[in-house]
Amino acid sequence: MKKNNLSELTDEELVVKKKKLKKTKTINAFLIGFLASIIVIAVVSSIYGKNYSILIPLLFPIYFIYRIVGNSNKNKELEALLKKRGI
């Protein structure tokens, strides 16, 4: 039986979720850095290479960064519950 409410989870289940959250944060930070570097490379190459088709290389990384940040905001409830319980 899957529990949807975080407050109903036991401390052991919250510890597992905390480990998964830490791993997810690390992966998200790496992806955001990687996508930001793609944006920087696209801007620099468009400035020095006189390439005016910069729109597509910028839109995809910006969209994915937006999605990653939006998904990470959903974890604030879990972090608040962990802090409340002192885990």
Phi, psi and omega in degrees: 000125183270131179265125182270331183272127183293329182290343179275351182285150176281170180297323180295319178293325178291326177296319178296316179295326179294319178296318178295323179295320179295318179295320179295320178297320180295315180295318179297320179296319178297314181296319179296318177297318179297314180292325177294324178293326176297319179297315180297316180297319179296319180292314181296317180292330178285329179288312185272337181263359182056036177266115185266000178266064184268347188300311184292315179295342178269325186292317182296310179296322179297319179296315181292324175297318178300317180293319180295315180294321178296320178289328181287337177290339179289342183275000182295327178295318178296317179297321179294320179293320178297320180292321180296319180277350178077032182264000000 
